[in-house]
């Protein structure tokens, strides 16, 4: 399984799903600048997957 690192469609969709803190919006719109940004982005992606799953079950 390969990952397409250029695919940001989940980030755009996630921005429309709920309200975000300004720093999270900036992170979702830009490239992570370090390890902590990458970890936070990974956490946001997990939250996106949970919300997406919840929406598909409704």
N, CA, C, O and CB atoms as a CASP TS submission, in Angstrom:
PFRMAT TS
TARGET T0000
AUTHOR 0000-0000-0000
METHOD Language model
MODEL 1
PARENT N/A
ATOM      1  N   UNK     1       0.841  -1.177   0.000  1.00  0.00           N
ATOM      2  CA  UNK     1       0.000   0.000   0.000  1.00  0.00           C
ATOM      3  C   UNK     1       0.883   1.236   0.000  1.00  0.00           C
ATOM      4  O   UNK     1       1.775   1.373   0.837  1.00  0.00           O
ATOM      5  CB  UNK     1      -0.955   0.000   1.212  1.00  0.00           C
ATOM      6  N   UNK     2       0.633   2.128  -0.935  1.00  0.00           N
ATOM      7  CA  UNK     2       1.420   3.352  -0.987  1.00  0.00           C
ATOM      8  C   UNK     2       0.539   4.537  -0.612  1.00  0.00           C
ATOM      9  O   UNK     2      -0.681   4.496  -0.765  1.00  0.00           O
ATOM     10  CB  UNK     2       2.041   3.551  -2.390  1.00  0.00           C
ATOM     11  N   UNK     3       1.167   5.571  -0.128  1.00  0.00           N
ATOM     12  CA  UNK     3       0.466   6.776   0.286  1.00  0.00           C
ATOM     13  C   UNK     3       0.771   7.895  -0.689  1.00  0.00           C
ATOM     14  O   UNK     3       1.930   8.139  -1.025  1.00  0.00           O
ATOM     15  CB  UNK     3       0.858   7.181   1.719  1.00  0.00           C
ATOM     16  N   UNK     4      -0.271   8.574  -1.142  1.00  0.00           N
ATOM     17  CA  UNK     4      -0.094   9.736  -2.008  1.00  0.00           C
ATOM     18  C   UNK     4       0.030  10.961  -1.109  1.00  0.00           C
ATOM     19  O   UNK     4      -0.976  11.485  -0.630  1.00  0.00           O
ATOM     20  CB  UNK     4      -1.288   9.890  -3.027  1.00  0.00           C
ATOM     21  N   UNK     5       1.257  11.419  -0.878  1.00  0.00           N
ATOM     22  CA  UNK     5       1.502  12.525   0.042  1.00  0.00           C
ATOM     23  C   UNK     5       1.015  13.851  -0.515  1.00  0.00           C
ATOM     24  O   UNK     5       0.907  14.823   0.232  1.00  0.00           O
ATOM     25  CB  UNK     5       2.975  12.618   0.363  1.00  0.00           C
ATOM     26  N   UNK     6       0.721  13.918  -1.797  1.00  0.00           N
ATOM     27  CA  UNK     6       0.241  15.154  -2.408  1.00  0.00           C
ATOM     28  C   UNK     6      -1.277  15.301  -2.299  1.00  0.00           C
ATOM     29  O   UNK     6      -1.811  16.372  -2.588  1.00  0.00           O
ATOM     30  CB  UNK     6       0.658  15.206  -3.866  1.00  0.00           C
ATOM     31  N   UNK     7      -1.978  14.246  -1.888  1.00  0.00           N
ATOM     32  CA  UNK     7      -3.436  14.268  -1.802  1.00  0.00           C
ATOM     33  C   UNK     7      -3.863  15.016  -0.544  1.00  0.00           C
ATOM     34  O   UNK     7      -3.678  14.518   0.567  1.00  0.00           O
ATOM     35  CB  UNK     7      -4.013  12.829  -1.802  1.00  0.00           C
ATOM     36  N   UNK     8      -4.434  16.213  -0.712  1.00  0.00           N
ATOM     37  CA  UNK     8      -4.890  17.009   0.426  1.00  0.00           C
ATOM     38  C   UNK     8      -6.407  17.116   0.464  1.00  0.00           C
ATOM     39  O   UNK     8      -6.951  17.969   1.165  1.00  0.00           O
ATOM     40  CB  UNK     8      -4.277  18.400   0.375  1.00  0.00           C
ATOM     41  N   UNK     9      -7.094  16.260  -0.281  1.00  0.00           N
ATOM     42  CA  UNK     9      -8.551  16.357  -0.344  1.00  0.00           C
ATOM     43  C   UNK     9      -9.192  16.142   1.025  1.00  0.00           C
ATOM     44  O   UNK     9     -10.210  16.761   1.335  1.00  0.00           O
ATOM     45  CB  UNK     9      -9.100  15.342  -1.339  1.00  0.00           C
ATOM     46  N   UNK    10      -8.597  15.258   1.854  1.00  0.00           N
ATOM     47  CA  UNK    10      -9.178  15.040   3.178  1.00  0.00           C
ATOM     48  C   UNK    10      -9.080  16.308   4.022  1.00  0.00           C
ATOM     49  O   UNK    10      -9.968  16.585   4.829  1.00  0.00           O
ATOM     50  CB  UNK    10      -8.474  13.869   3.889  1.00  0.00           C
ATOM     51  N   UNK    11      -8.016  17.073   3.844  1.00  0.00           N
ATOM     52  CA  UNK    11      -7.845  18.292   4.630  1.00  0.00           C
ATOM     53  C   UNK    11      -8.907  19.325   4.262  1.00  0.00           C
ATOM     54  O   UNK    11      -9.475  19.978   5.137  1.00  0.00           O
ATOM     55  CB  UNK    11      -6.440  18.874   4.418  1.00  0.00           C
ATOM     56  N   UNK    12      -9.167  19.469   2.975  1.00  0.00           N
ATOM     57  CA  UNK    12     -10.180  20.411   2.523  1.00  0.00           C
ATOM     58  C   UNK    12     -11.559  19.985   3.020  1.00  0.00           C
ATOM     59  O   UNK    12     -12.342  20.819   3.473  1.00  0.00           O
ATOM     60  CB  UNK    12     -10.169  20.520   0.989  1.00  0.00           C
ATOM     61  N   UNK    13     -11.853  18.707   2.936  1.00  0.00           N
ATOM     62  CA  UNK    13     -13.145  18.201   3.402  1.00  0.00           C
ATOM     63  C   UNK    13     -13.274  18.364   4.913  1.00  0.00           C
ATOM     64  O   UNK    13     -14.342  18.725   5.407  1.00  0.00           O
ATOM     65  CB  UNK    13     -13.320  16.723   3.010  1.00  0.00           C
ATOM     66  N   UNK    14     -12.201  18.101   5.649  1.00  0.00           N
ATOM     67  CA  UNK    14     -12.211  18.207   7.100  1.00  0.00           C
ATOM     68  C   UNK    14     -12.459  19.643   7.550  1.00  0.00           C
ATOM     69  O   UNK    14     -13.120  19.862   8.565  1.00  0.00           O
ATOM     70  CB  UNK    14     -10.896  17.697   7.673  1.00  0.00           C
ATOM     71  N   UNK    15     -11.942  20.620   6.818  1.00  0.00           N
ATOM     72  CA  UNK    15     -12.183  22.017   7.165  1.00  0.00           C
ATOM     73  C   UNK    15     -13.666  22.362   7.111  1.00  0.00           C
ATOM     74  O   UNK    15     -14.134  23.214   7.866  1.00  0.00           O
ATOM     75  CB  UNK    15     -11.404  22.931   6.234  1.00  0.00           C
ATOM     76  N   UNK    16     -14.404  21.709   6.227  1.00  0.00           N
ATOM     77  CA  UNK    16     -15.840  21.963   6.092  1.00  0.00           C
ATOM     78  C   UNK    16     -16.686  21.175   7.085  1.00  0.00           C
ATOM     79  O   UNK    16     -17.869  21.471   7.252  1.00  0.00           O
ATOM     80  CB  UNK    16     -16.283  21.637   4.694  1.00  0.00           C
ATOM     81  N   UNK    17     -16.109  20.185   7.741  1.00  0.00           N
ATOM     82  CA  UNK    17     -16.864  19.306   8.632  1.00  0.00           C
ATOM     83  C   UNK    17     -17.170  19.939   9.985  1.00  0.00           C
ATOM     84  O   UNK    17     -18.208  19.647  10.580  1.00  0.00           O
ATOM     85  CB  UNK    17     -16.107  18.029   8.843  1.00  0.00           C
ATOM     86  N   UNK    18     -16.289  20.795  10.474  1.00  0.00           N
ATOM     87  CA  UNK    18     -16.467  21.362  11.811  1.00  0.00           C
ATOM     88  C   UNK    18     -15.630  22.621  11.944  1.00  0.00           C
ATOM     89  O   UNK    18     -14.813  22.937  11.079  1.00  0.00           O
ATOM     90  CB  UNK    18     -16.084  20.337  12.906  1.00  0.00           C
ATOM     91  N   UNK    19     -15.847  23.337  13.045  1.00  0.00           N
ATOM     92  CA  UNK    19     -15.038  24.530  13.345  1.00  0.00           C
ATOM     93  C   UNK    19     -13.686  24.079  13.887  1.00  0.00           C
ATOM     94  O   UNK    19     -13.590  23.083  14.604  1.00  0.00           O
ATOM     95  CB  UNK    19     -15.764  25.470  14.375  1.00  0.00           C
ATOM     96  N   UNK    20     -12.651  24.821  13.535  1.00  0.00           N
ATOM     97  CA  UNK    20     -11.293  24.483  13.959  1.00  0.00           C
ATOM     98  C   UNK    20     -10.625  25.685  14.606  1.00  0.00           C
ATOM     99  O   UNK    20     -11.008  26.829  14.364  1.00  0.00           O
ATOM    100  CB  UNK    20     -10.459  23.989  12.767  1.00  0.00           C
ATOM    101  N   UNK    21      -9.627  25.412  15.427  1.00  0.00           N
ATOM    102  CA  UNK    21      -8.790  26.463  15.991  1.00  0.00           C
ATOM    103  C   UNK    21      -7.974  27.069  14.847  1.00  0.00           C
ATOM    104  O   UNK    21      -7.652  26.376  13.882  1.00  0.00           O
ATOM    105  CB  UNK    21      -7.856  25.907  17.136  1.00  0.00           C
ATOM    106  N   UNK    22      -7.642  28.347  14.950  1.00  0.00           N
ATOM    107  CA  UNK    22      -6.857  28.987  13.874  1.00  0.00           C
ATOM    108  C   UNK    22      -5.544  28.265  13.574  1.00  0.00           C
ATOM    109  O   UNK    22      -5.151  28.159  12.412  1.00  0.00           O
ATOM    110  CB  UNK    22      -6.556  30.428  14.245  1.00  0.00           C
ATOM    111  N   UNK    23      -4.865  27.768  14.604  1.00  0.00           N
ATOM    112  CA  UNK    23      -3.599  27.068  14.352  1.00  0.00           C
ATOM    113  C   UNK    23      -3.822  25.748  13.621  1.00  0.00           C
ATOM    114  O   UNK    23      -2.962  25.315  12.855  1.00  0.00           O
ATOM    115  CB  UNK    23      -2.864  26.813  15.668  1.00  0.00           C
ATOM    116  N   UNK    24      -4.971  25.100  13.850  1.00  0.00           N
ATOM    117  CA  UNK    24      -5.278  23.862  13.131  1.00  0.00           C
ATOM    118  C   UNK    24      -5.599  24.156  11.667  1.00  0.00           C
ATOM    119  O   UNK    24      -5.199  23.408  10.775  1.00  0.00           O
ATOM    120  CB  UNK    24      -6.458  23.126  13.799  1.00  0.00           C
ATOM    121  N   UNK    25      -6.325  25.250  11.425  1.00  0.00           N
ATOM    122  CA  UNK    25      -6.639  25.639  10.044  1.00  0.00           C
ATOM    123  C   UNK    25      -5.350  25.903   9.278  1.00  0.00           C
ATOM    124  O   UNK    25      -5.194  25.462   8.140  1.00  0.00           O
ATOM    125  CB  UNK    25      -7.553  26.894  10.012  1.00  0.00           C
ATOM    126  N   UNK    26      -4.419  26.632   9.915  1.00  0.00           N
ATOM    127  CA  UNK    26      -3.140  26.933   9.272  1.00  0.00           C
ATOM    128  C   UNK    26      -2.385  25.649   8.948  1.00  0.00           C
ATOM    129  O   UNK    26      -1.817  25.515   7.864  1.00  0.00           O
ATOM    130  CB  UNK    26      -2.283  27.839  10.171  1.00  0.00           C
ATOM    131  N   UNK    27      -2.377  24.713   9.879  1.00  0.00           N
ATOM    132  CA  UNK    27      -1.680  23.447   9.670  1.00  0.00           C
ATOM    133  C   UNK    27      -2.323  22.637   8.548  1.00  0.00           C
ATOM    134  O   UNK    27      -1.625  22.014   7.748  1.00  0.00           O
ATOM    135  CB  UNK    27      -1.665  22.632  10.961  1.00  0.00           C
ATOM    136  N   UNK    28      -3.654  22.648   8.490  1.00  0.00           N
ATOM    137  CA  UNK    28      -4.352  21.905   7.443  1.00  0.00           C
ATOM    138  C   UNK    28      -4.136  22.518   6.059  1.00  0.00           C
ATOM    139  O   UNK    28      -4.192  21.815   5.049  1.00  0.00           O
ATOM    140  CB  UNK    28      -5.838  21.846   7.751  1.00  0.00           C
ATOM    141  N   UNK    29      -3.891  23.818   6.015  1.00  0.00           N
ATOM    142  CA  UNK    29      -3.731  24.506   4.730  1.00  0.00           C
ATOM    143  C   UNK    29      -2.278  24.551   4.254  1.00  0.00           C
ATOM    144  O   UNK    29      -2.023  24.753   3.067  1.00  0.00           O
ATOM    145  CB  UNK    29      -4.268  25.916   4.835  1.00  0.00           C
ATOM    146  N   UNK    30      -1.332  24.365   5.164  1.00  0.00           N
ATOM    147  CA  UNK    30       0.078  24.483   4.818  1.00  0.00           C
ATOM    148  C   UNK    30       0.805  23.167   5.046  1.00  0.00           C
ATOM    149  O   UNK    30       0.214  22.182   5.488  1.00  0.00           O
ATOM    150  CB  UNK    30       0.736  25.596   5.630  1.00  0.00           C
ATOM    151  N   UNK    31       2.071  23.169   4.743  1.00  0.00           N
ATOM    152  CA  UNK    31       2.923  21.991   4.928  1.00  0.00           C
ATOM    153  C   UNK    31       3.407  21.951   6.371  1.00  0.00           C
ATOM    154  O   UNK    31       3.802  22.985   6.910  1.00  0.00           O
ATOM    155  CB  UNK    31       4.131  22.008   3.940  1.00  0.00           C
ATOM    156  N   UNK    32       3.387  20.769   7.018  1.00  0.00           N
ATOM    157  CA  UNK    32       3.948  20.686   8.370  1.00  0.00           C
ATOM    158  C   UNK    32       5.415  21.101   8.355  1.00  0.00           C
ATOM    159  O   UNK    32       6.160  20.725   7.450  1.00  0.00           O
ATOM    160  CB  UNK    32       3.799  19.254   8.938  1.00  0.00           C
ATOM    161  N   UNK    33       5.824  21.864   9.343  1.00  0.00           N
ATOM    162  CA  UNK    33       7.177  22.420   9.363  1.00  0.00           C
ATOM    163  C   UNK    33       8.131  21.641  10.253  1.00  0.00           C
ATOM    164  O   UNK    33       9.317  21.965  10.317  1.00  0.00           O
ATOM    165  CB  UNK    33       7.132  23.847   9.816  1.00  0.00           C
ATOM    166  N   UNK    34       7.643  20.637  10.930  1.00  0.00           N
ATOM    167  CA  UNK    34       8.518  19.862  11.800  1.00  0.00           C
ATOM    168  C   UNK    34       7.795  18.642  12.341  1.00  0.00           C
ATOM    169  O   UNK    34       6.666  18.337  11.960  1.00  0.00           O
ATOM    170  CB  UNK    34       9.031  20.723  12.950  1.00  0.00           C
ATOM    171  N   UNK    35       8.476  17.964  13.232  1.00  0.00           N
ATOM    172  CA  UNK    35       7.945  16.725  13.794  1.00  0.00           C
ATOM    173  C   UNK    35       6.631  16.955  14.542  1.00  0.00           C
ATOM    174  O   UNK    35       5.679  16.194  14.372  1.00  0.00           O
ATOM    175  CB  UNK    35       8.969  16.096  14.728  1.00  0.00           C
ATOM    176  N   UNK    36       6.579  17.991  15.362  1.00  0.00           N
ATOM    177  CA  UNK    36       5.357  18.247  16.135  1.00  0.00           C
ATOM    178  C   UNK    36       4.182  18.592  15.225  1.00  0.00           C
ATOM    179  O   UNK    36       3.059  18.157  15.477  1.00  0.00           O
ATOM    180  CB  UNK    36       5.589  19.384  17.136  1.00  0.00           C
ATOM    181  N   UNK    37       4.429  19.366  14.173  1.00  0.00           N
ATOM    182  CA  UNK    37       3.371  19.659  13.202  1.00  0.00           C
ATOM    183  C   UNK    37       2.887  18.385  12.528  1.00  0.00           C
ATOM    184  O   UNK    37       1.686  18.202  12.331  1.00  0.00           O
ATOM    185  CB  UNK    37       3.867  20.658  12.147  1.00  0.00           C
ATOM    186  N   UNK    38       3.808  17.509  12.177  1.00  0.00           N
ATOM    187  CA  UNK    38       3.440  16.249  11.531  1.00  0.00           C
ATOM    188  C   UNK    38       2.610  15.378  12.466  1.00  0.00           C
ATOM    189  O   UNK    38       1.652  14.732  12.040  1.00  0.00           O
ATOM    190  CB  UNK    38       4.695  15.491  11.081  1.00  0.00           C
ATOM    191  N   UNK    39       2.981  15.365  13.737  1.00  0.00           N
ATOM    192  CA  UNK    39       2.214  14.584  14.726  1.00  0.00           C
ATOM    193  C   UNK    39       0.811  15.154  14.888  1.00  0.00           C
ATOM    194  O   UNK    39      -0.157  14.396  14.947  1.00  0.00           O
ATOM    195  CB  UNK    39       2.939  14.567  16.095  1.00  0.00           C
ATOM    196  N   UNK    40       0.684  16.472  14.961  1.00  0.00           N
ATOM    197  CA  UNK    40      -0.614  17.120  15.090  1.00  0.00           C
ATOM    198  C   UNK    40      -1.462  16.864  13.844  1.00  0.00           C
ATOM    199  O   UNK    40      -2.662  16.614  13.953  1.00  0.00           O
ATOM    200  CB  UNK    40      -0.441  18.632  15.323  1.00  0.00           C
ATOM    201  N   UNK    41      -0.848  16.923  12.666  1.00  0.00           N
ATOM    202  CA  UNK    41      -1.567  16.663  11.426  1.00  0.00           C
ATOM    203  C   UNK    41      -2.069  15.217  11.400  1.00  0.00           C
ATOM    204  O   UNK    41      -3.181  14.950  10.943  1.00  0.00           O
ATOM    205  CB  UNK    41      -0.664  16.945  10.206  1.00  0.00           C
ATOM    206  N   UNK    42      -1.250  14.292  11.888  1.00  0.00           N
ATOM    207  CA  UNK    42      -1.682  12.899  11.990  1.00  0.00           C
ATOM    208  C   UNK    42      -2.867  12.744  12.925  1.00  0.00           C
ATOM    209  O   UNK    42      -3.785  11.972  12.649  1.00  0.00           O
ATOM    210  CB  UNK    42      -0.536  12.027  12.464  1.00  0.00           C
ATOM    211  N   UNK    43      -2.849  13.473  14.024  1.00  0.00           N
ATOM    212  CA  UNK    43      -3.964  13.451  14.971  1.00  0.00           C
ATOM    213  C   UNK    43      -5.232  14.007  14.333  1.00  0.00           C
ATOM    214  O   UNK    43      -6.319  13.464  14.528  1.00  0.00           O
ATOM    215  CB  UNK    43      -3.614  14.251  16.231  1.00  0.00           C
ATOM    216  N   UNK    44      -5.094  15.084  13.576  1.00  0.00           N
ATOM    217  CA  UNK    44      -6.246  15.657  12.877  1.00  0.00           C
ATOM    218  C   UNK    44      -6.785  14.689  11.826  1.00  0.00           C
ATOM    219  O   UNK    44      -7.995  14.619  11.611  1.00  0.00           O
ATOM    220  CB  UNK    44      -5.863  16.993  12.218  1.00  0.00           C
ATOM    221  N   UNK    45      -5.899  13.946  11.175  1.00  0.00           N
ATOM    222  CA  UNK    45      -6.340  12.973  10.176  1.00  0.00           C
ATOM    223  C   UNK    45      -7.134  11.843  10.840  1.00  0.00           C
ATOM    224  O   UNK    45      -8.127  11.377  10.282  1.00  0.00           O
ATOM    225  CB  UNK    45      -5.127  12.400   9.410  1.00  0.00           C
ATOM    226  N   UNK    46      -6.710  11.407  12.009  1.00  0.00           N
ATOM    227  CA  UNK    46      -7.452  10.373  12.737  1.00  0.00           C
ATOM    228  C   UNK    46      -8.835  10.885  13.136  1.00  0.00           C
ATOM    229  O   UNK    46      -9.818  10.150  13.051  1.00  0.00           O
ATOM    230  CB  UNK    46      -6.669   9.922  13.988  1.00  0.00           C
ATOM    231  N   UNK    47      -8.913  12.149  13.572  1.00  0.00           N
ATOM    232  CA  UNK    47     -10.205  12.748  13.914  1.00  0.00           C
ATOM    233  C   UNK    47     -11.097  12.819  12.686  1.00  0.00           C
ATOM    234  O   UNK    47     -12.296  12.555  12.767  1.00  0.00           O
ATOM    235  CB  UNK    47     -10.014  14.152  14.513  1.00  0.00           C
ATOM    236  N   UNK    48     -10.506  13.177  11.541  1.00  0.00           N
ATOM    237  CA  UNK    48     -11.254  13.217  10.280  1.00  0.00           C
ATOM    238  C   UNK    48     -11.840  11.838   9.959  1.00  0.00           C
ATOM    239  O   UNK    48     -13.007  11.729   9.585  1.00  0.00           O
ATOM    240  CB  UNK    48     -10.341  13.694   9.123  1.00  0.00           C
ATOM    241  N   UNK    49     -11.030  10.796  10.106  1.00  0.00           N
ATOM    242  CA  UNK    49     -11.512   9.446   9.788  1.00  0.00           C
ATOM    243  C   UNK    49     -12.652   9.041  10.710  1.00  0.00           C
ATOM    244  O   UNK    49     -13.604   8.399  10.266  1.00  0.00           O
ATOM    245  CB  UNK    49     -10.368   8.429   9.892  1.00  0.00           C
ATOM    246  N   UNK    50     -12.572   9.410  12.005  1.00  0.00           N
ATOM    247  CA  UNK    50     -13.658   9.091  12.941  1.00  0.00           C
ATOM    248  C   UNK    50     -14.936   9.813  12.554  1.00  0.00           C
ATOM    249  O   UNK    50     -16.011   9.214  12.558  1.00  0.00           O
ATOM    250  CB  UNK    50     -13.262   9.462  14.374  1.00  0.00           C
ATOM    251  N   UNK    51     -14.830  11.107  12.217  1.00  0.00           N
ATOM    252  CA  UNK    51     -16.013  11.870  11.807  1.00  0.00           C
ATOM    253  C   UNK    51     -16.603  11.327  10.515  1.00  0.00           C
ATOM    254  O   UNK    51     -17.823  11.231  10.378  1.00  0.00           O
ATOM    255  CB  UNK    51     -15.663  13.347  11.636  1.00  0.00           C
ATOM    256  N   UNK    52     -15.746  10.973   9.573  1.00  0.00           N
ATOM    257  CA  UNK    52     -16.196  10.442   8.285  1.00  0.00           C
ATOM    258  C   UNK    52     -16.951   9.116   8.491  1.00  0.00           C
ATOM    259  O   UNK    52     -17.980   8.868   7.863  1.00  0.00           O
ATOM    260  CB  UNK    52     -14.984  10.237   7.329  1.00  0.00           C
ATOM    261  N   UNK    53     -16.414   8.276   9.383  1.00  0.00           N
ATOM    262  CA  UNK    53     -17.059   6.998   9.672  1.00  0.00           C
ATOM    263  C   UNK    53     -18.414   7.225  10.334  1.00  0.00           C
ATOM    264  O   UNK    53     -19.389   6.547  10.010  1.00  0.00           O
ATOM    265  CB  UNK    53     -16.162   6.130  10.573  1.00  0.00           C
ATOM    266  N   UNK    54     -18.472   8.180  11.261  1.00  0.00           N
ATOM    267  CA  UNK    54     -19.720   8.480  11.940  1.00  0.00           C
ATOM    268  C   UNK    54     -20.760   8.988  10.954  1.00  0.00           C
ATOM    269  O   UNK    54     -21.933   8.626  11.050  1.00  0.00           O
ATOM    270  CB  UNK    54     -19.494   9.504  13.045  1.00  0.00           C
ATOM    271  N   UNK    55     -20.343   9.826  10.003  1.00  0.00           N
ATOM    272  CA  UNK    55     -21.262  10.354   9.004  1.00  0.00           C
ATOM    273  C   UNK    55     -21.784   9.265   8.078  1.00  0.00           C
ATOM    274  O   UNK    55     -22.940   9.304   7.658  1.00  0.00           O
ATOM    275  CB  UNK    55     -20.584  11.436   8.195  1.00  0.00           C
ATOM    276  N   UNK    56     -20.941   8.301   7.760  1.00  0.00           N
ATOM    277  CA  UNK    56     -21.367   7.238   6.849  1.00  0.00           C
ATOM    278  C   UNK    56     -22.318   6.259   7.538  1.00  0.00           C
ATOM    279  O   UNK    56     -23.080   5.563   6.867  1.00  0.00           O
ATOM    280  CB  UNK    56     -20.148   6.489   6.304  1.00  0.00           C
ATOM    281  N   UNK    57     -22.279   6.201   8.866  1.00  0.00           N
ATOM    282  CA  UNK    57     -23.176   5.305   9.608  1.00  0.00           C
ATOM    283  C   UNK    57     -24.534   5.925   9.841  1.00  0.00           C
ATOM    284  O   UNK    57     -25.463   5.226  10.245  1.00  0.00           O
ATOM    285  CB  UNK    57     -22.562   4.928  10.937  1.00  0.00           C
ATOM    286  N   UNK    58     -24.677   7.212   9.599  1.00  0.00           N
ATOM    287  CA  UNK    58     -25.970   7.873   9.822  1.00  0.00           C
ATOM    288  C   UNK    58     -26.903   7.691   8.675  1.00  0.00           C
ATOM    289  O   UNK    58     -28.029   8.187   8.711  1.00  0.00           O
ATOM    290  CB  UNK    58     -25.782   9.333  10.072  1.00  0.00           C
TER
END
